[in-house]
């Protein structure tokens, strides 16, 4: 299963699909574009979250295993 909290590609793809939908929508184009911006924001947060993840098995110095 994909972890959506750290999968920036998932959110970028959703933003791309939402923009494509907005391009063909007769109504609510502005709303759809705002949703796409939020997906881009989630992608950026996912990248930060992924880069901040601690490797499995990591034990901080001075702490017992």
Backbone as CSV, one residue per row, in Angstrom:
resi,resn,N_x,N_y,N_z,CA_x,CA_y,CA_z,C_x,C_y,C_z
1,UNK,0.841,-1.196,0.000,0.000,0.000,0.000,0.877,1.247,0.000
2,UNK,0.464,2.226,-0.748,1.219,3.467,-0.863,0.929,4.374,0.320
3,UNK,1.979,4.976,0.844,1.812,5.930,1.932,1.622,7.317,1.324
4,UNK,0.404,7.803,1.300,0.095,9.073,0.656,0.715,10.260,1.374
5,UNK,1.097,10.086,2.627,1.715,11.184,3.356,3.117,11.491,2.853
6,UNK,3.770,10.514,2.225,5.134,10.729,1.745,5.258,10.520,0.239
7,UNK,4.147,10.367,-0.479,4.182,10.108,-1.910,3.813,11.377,-2.680
8,UNK,4.823,12.191,-2.967,4.596,13.459,-3.661,4.080,13.230,-5.079
9,UNK,4.512,12.159,-5.722,4.066,11.878,-7.091,2.551,11.672,-7.159
10,UNK,1.996,11.053,-6.144,0.544,10.846,-6.088,-0.187,12.188,-6.143
11,UNK,0.258,13.142,-5.319,-0.412,14.440,-5.250,-0.176,15.262,-6.512
12,UNK,1.023,15.157,-7.108,1.275,15.872,-8.365,0.380,15.353,-9.482
13,UNK,0.196,14.039,-9.536,-0.665,13.441,-10.554,-2.108,13.924,-10.369
14,UNK,-2.562,13.972,-9.131,-3.920,14.465,-8.868,-4.071,15.923,-9.287
15,UNK,-3.034,16.729,-9.030,-3.070,18.138,-9.445,-3.158,18.238,-10.961
16,UNK,-2.373,17.419,-11.652,-2.387,17.418,-13.115,-3.767,17.033,-13.655
17,UNK,-4.358,16.000,-13.093,-5.681,15.560,-13.539,-6.752,16.614,-13.240
18,UNK,-6.625,17.276,-12.110,-7.596,18.307,-11.740,-7.488,19.511,-12.671
19,UNK,-6.254,19.875,-13.042,-6.082,20.983,-13.993,-6.664,20.622,-15.362
20,UNK,-6.487,19.381,-15.773,-7.060,18.944,-17.052,-8.585,19.019,-16.999
21,UNK,-9.150,18.627,-15.873,-10.597,18.712,-15.696,-11.051,20.173,-15.717
22,UNK,-10.285,21.042,-15.074,-10.635,22.466,-15.048,-10.609,23.067,-16.447
23,UNK,-9.694,22.592,-17.277,-9.579,23.127,-18.635,-10.812,22.812,-19.481
24,UNK,-11.509,21.736,-19.142,-12.687,21.342,-19.915,-14.004,21.647,-19.200
25,UNK,-13.923,22.131,-17.995,-15.135,22.376,-17.210,-15.811,23.672,-17.646
26,UNK,-17.109,23.623,-17.732,-17.874,24.818,-18.081,-18.088,25.689,-16.844
27,UNK,-18.153,25.038,-15.692,-18.376,25.750,-14.439,-17.278,25.383,-13.453
28,UNK,-17.103,26.202,-12.464,-16.212,25.940,-11.336,-14.744,25.760,-11.710
29,UNK,-14.289,26.395,-12.783,-12.879,26.293,-13.151,-11.980,26.834,-12.042
30,UNK,-12.366,27.953,-11.486,-11.572,28.560,-10.414,-11.456,27.657,-9.210
31,UNK,-12.550,27.040,-8.851,-12.556,26.132,-7.705,-11.652,24.928,-7.970
32,UNK,-11.728,24.376,-9.171,-10.886,23.223,-9.514,-9.404,23.601,-9.516
33,UNK,-9.090,24.797,-9.994,-7.697,25.239,-9.989,-7.180,25.423,-8.564
34,UNK,-8.038,25.876,-7.664,-7.649,25.984,-6.253,-7.386,24.604,-5.650
35,UNK,-8.204,23.639,-6.013,-7.991,22.265,-5.544,-6.646,21.747,-6.064
36,UNK,-6.342,22.025,-7.323,-5.065,21.603,-7.901,-3.896,22.249,-7.149
37,UNK,-4.029,23.500,-6.775,-2.986,24.168,-5.989,-2.794,23.489,-4.641
38,UNK,-3.886,23.076,-4.029,-3.789,22.369,-2.751,-3.097,21.020,-2.914
39,UNK,-3.366,20.338,-4.023,-2.658,19.078,-4.298,-1.160,19.335,-4.452
40,UNK,-0.792,20.431,-5.119,0.623,20.787,-5.237,1.233,21.048,-3.859
41,UNK,0.458,21.689,-3.016,0.921,21.959,-1.646,1.125,20.656,-0.873
42,UNK,0.209,19.726,-1.046,0.353,18.418,-0.397,1.585,17.682,-0.924
43,UNK,1.880,17.831,-2.206,3.076,17.207,-2.784,4.335,17.770,-2.129
44,UNK,4.372,19.078,-1.948,5.528,19.705,-1.307,5.669,19.222,0.138
45,UNK,4.566,19.132,0.837,4.606,18.634,2.214,5.038,17.179,2.271
46,UNK,4.610,16.382,1.297,5.008,14.977,1.252,6.512,14.853,1.047
47,UNK,7.090,15.726,0.218,8.540,15.703,0.021,9.271,16.030,1.312
48,UNK,8.789,17.033,2.023,9.406,17.407,3.295,9.283,16.254,4.282
49,UNK,8.114,15.663,4.335,7.886,14.566,5.268,8.794,13.372,4.952
50,UNK,8.940,13.062,3.648,9.789,11.939,3.250,11.245,12.207,3.617
51,UNK,11.705,13.439,3.393,13.100,13.762,3.685,13.369,13.787,5.186
52,UNK,12.330,13.983,5.981,12.492,14.040,7.435,12.329,12.676,8.099
53,UNK,11.978,11.668,7.303,11.753,10.347,7.891,13.066,9.766,8.405
54,UNK,12.974,9.099,9.519,14.123,8.462,10.134,14.229,7.039,9.589
55,UNK,15.426,6.619,9.183,15.574,5.249,8.669,15.166,4.210,9.710
56,UNK,14.604,3.101,9.246,14.202,2.061,10.181,15.435,1.490,10.862
57,UNK,15.299,1.165,12.121,16.415,0.626,12.893,17.291,1.699,13.512
58,UNK,16.993,2.960,13.239,17.792,4.058,13.785,17.531,4.193,15.278
59,UNK,18.622,4.275,16.044,18.517,4.480,17.495,19.356,5.695,17.803
60,UNK,18.762,6.754,18.352,19.527,7.951,18.684,20.626,7.631,19.704
61,UNK,21.719,8.331,19.604,22.831,8.136,20.538,22.361,8.410,21.963
62,UNK,22.820,7.585,22.879,22.479,7.771,24.291,21.152,7.149,24.692
63,UNK,20.464,6.504,23.767,19.185,5.860,24.096,19.346,4.363,23.946
64,UNK,18.859,3.622,24.892,18.945,2.154,24.777,18.055,1.632,23.661
65,UNK,18.466,0.521,23.073,17.674,-0.089,21.996,16.493,-0.732,22.545
